[in-house]
């Protein structure tokens, strides 16, 4: 595969990212170096030979990078057939932004109110940044992302999608709660078959409309008294 190769550069945000293993980091920068206008279409066999790893291991690493939002993968089929011609990998805009902006490695606070790429949300006790990647959102607002939490977030992304995972974390922050509270929200949404933010809003609207305030015994007695006048 052709490329203009002058070495590789790993952004400090990637180098210090504790959600990524070393093999993931190296594979990520190799994909990025091969990602040209047509994307990176190197096969698992190529990466396996390059890194001296098994194809199965490479497959798992690529799957993990996809779940964490660093890359996308697209299958290209031969015209008029269901036979795969090639797979195209591309690093995400989120990864590109980290390269361009160079956010500080210990900066887990909002970048600034005039930054157009971030939407800062406030409540009475907490300020947090809305980002498109749940792993980044967690680190911005909850702190260091532990491996087991990273796995749980990846599971919920697969089940419900990034938007709902971030929404659950936002709701946990508003209640001054931690990740386990957000996961409880996600579990409830999953059990109820919710798949989008719109589904959440519809369910909440129905819940409000179906709520009937309970009358106290005193109110009932007073109503009966009025009816008897």
N, C-alpha and C positions, 0 to 999 in steps of 0.2 A: 504494500500500500504506500503510495507516494505521500510525502509530507515535507514541509520545510522544517527540518529538525535542527535546532540549535541548543538542545537540552530541555529540561523540564523545570518548571517553577511551581512550587506548592504554596498557595496562599496560607498565611499564618492561621486563618480561621479554619482551614482544612487540616493543617498540621496539628493544631491543638484541639481539634474536635474529638471529644471522648466518645462520641457515638459511633465513630468509625474505627475499625481495626486497621493495622498497618497495611495489610494486603489490600483492603478497600481503598485506602488513600493512594497507594501506588497505582492500582488499576484505574482509579478515577482520573489521575493526571495523564495516564497513558491514553485513555479514551479521549480526553480533552485534546491531547496533542494530535490525535488522528481525526478529530471532529472538524472537517472542513465544510465547504458549501453543501456537499452531499451527505454530511454526517459521517459517523465512523461505522464502516461495515465490516470490520475485522471479526472473524469468527471466534468461537470459544477455543477452537483448536489452535488458532494463532496465539491467543492470549496464554493458553496453557503452555505452549512452547516458549513464549517470551519470558514468562514468570517461573517456568519449571514447576507448574502445578497441574493437577488433573483437570480434565474438562468439566467434571462434576463440580469440583471446587470453584472453578471460574463461573459456572452457571449460578451457583449459590451466591457468590460475591456480586454478580451483576443484578440478581434478584434483590439482594439487600440494598444496593445503591438505588434501585428503582423505588423500593418501598420508602426509603429515606428522602426521596425527592431530589437526588443529585443528577439523575439521568432519566431519559425516556428511551423506550425501545419500540421500534415499529417493524413489522414483518412485511416484506415486499414479495408479492406472488408473481409468478410468470404469467403473462397475459393469457386470459382465457382458461387458466388452470388453478388448481388449489395447491400446486407445488411451490414451496417457498424458494424464492430466488436468492434472497439475502435478508439479513437483519440489519437495521440501521439504528445505531445508538447515538444519542445526542445529549450533551450536558445541558442542564436546565438554565433558564434565565436567572434563577436564584443563585446558582453557582457562578455564573458570569458576573452577577452583581457583586458578589464577594471579591472577585478578582479586581473589578474596577474601583470599588469604593474603599477597600482596605479597612473595614471596620475593625477597631481595636480588639485584641483577643480577650480582654477582660471587660469589654464594654457590653454590659447586659442591661443598659438603660436606653430610653428613647433617644434617637439621634438628634432630634430637634423639631420644633413645631413647624418649621418652614420646609422640611424635607418632604417632597411630593411623593416619594416612593414608600412612605410609611403613613399609616393611619393610626394616630394615637388616641386611645380611648381612656376616659377618666371615670372614676367613681369617687366616693367620699374618702376612701382609704388607700386606693391602689391606682397606680398609673401603669399602663402596659401597652405594648406595641403589637398591632395586628400584622402578622406576616403570613405568607402563603405556605410556609413549611412548618408543620406541627413540631418537629424536633427543634427548630430554631425558636419557635414561639415558647416552648417549654423552657429553654435555656435563658431566653430573654426575661422570663417572668417568674420561674420557679427556682432557677439555679442550675447546678450541675446535673446533667442528665445521666443517671446511673444505667448500666447495661440492661437490667431487668425491666426498667421503665421504658427504655428505648424499644425493647421487644414488644411490650404491651402496646405502646403507641403504634408500632408497625402493624400489629394485629388489628387494631381498631381502624387504621387507615384502610386496610384491605376490606374490612367489613362495612364501614360506613362512609369512608372518604375523608379527605383532609379537612374540608369545610366544617363538617360536624365535629371532628376531633378538636379543632380550634375553638369552635363554639362552646363545647363542653368545658374546655379549660377556662374560657372567658367567664362562664357562669360560676365556676369554682372560685375564681379570683374575686368575683363580686361578693361571694359569701365568705371570703377570707379563708378558703379551704385549700387543701393540697390535691395532688394528682388522684388519690384514691376516690375523692369526691367526684371529680370529673369522670373517672372510670365508671362510677355508679350511674351517672347520668347516661353515659354511652351504653351501658348494659340495658338500662330501661328502654332507651330508644330502639336498640336492636331487638329486644323482646316484643316491642310494639310494631315492628316492621317499618320504622321511620328511616328514610334514606336521604332526605334533603332538609334544608333549613325551612323550606315552605311547609313540609310535613309537620315540623315542630310547631310552627306558628298556627297551623290549622288545628292541631291537637290542643294547643293551649287555648285557642279561641273557643273550641267546643267545650273544653273543661269549664271555662268561665261561664258560658251560657247555660250549662247544665247544673251549675251550682245553685241550690235553693237554700237560702238562709233558714236555719232552724228557729222556729218560734219557741220562746220560753213558755213554761206553764203559766207564768204570770200574765204574759201577753194573751194567751188563749182564754184565760179567765176574764180578762178585761174585755176581749172581743165578745164573749158570750154575754157579759153584762150590758154592753152597748146594744146588742141585738135584742135584748129583752126590754129595752126602754120603749 
